């Protein structure tokens, strides 16, 4: 974490609080343990990488506007899922009456399922606002280059009455039983949620390129944490 940058974020947070402009902040953290349970690597950074899908989701919900037809890009209100399929329906993006705290929809990917929730990858491409999938997703499994995706932990909601910050912490573990090291260079948040009505899909909200490669040794474990927070008015 850069102290100079953090000071700027603190000023932005306080200004947003004063002017009643919602300021959200997101952090990711990676911790690697070896086969003996010793922490051997740790990274923590701010996420700067909400992609177009996330912006369209937010605008659709805040403005109460349905998704619409068109291509994926500037001026179109829709989302592109991780298969590259454009998703839209006659309802706001993500509008649903389903439970998104569980492991059927939302961010909490089930055990052995690498199609949504927190994902990890080995791709080294720079972040792009138009990203809709990881460059090179690390698949669930025990073969070479794979890791076992553990069921994502329940959300942890916390409120700081002093700063008026509400936060949601999401955690997922990955076990490496592939027989060799696995390199992680990118992480993502992928939601499984309707794009209106009964039109479902998995669509990426954020992709973060790591500041340094994280190496998970054979029999080791990776813990990935995403924290999303919002500052409320004073």
ABEGO torsion letter per residue (X at the ends): XBAAAAAAAAAAAAAAAAAGBBBBBBBBBBBBBBAAGBBABBBBBBBAABBAAAAAAAAAAAAGBBBBBEBBEBGBBBBBBAAGBBBBBBBBBGBBABBAABAABEABBBBGBAABEBBBBABABBBBAABABBABBBBBEABBGBBBBBBBBBBBBBBBAAAGBBBBBBBBBBBBAAGBBBBBABBBBBBBBBAEEABBEBBBABBBBBABBBBBBBGBBBBBBBBBBBBBBX
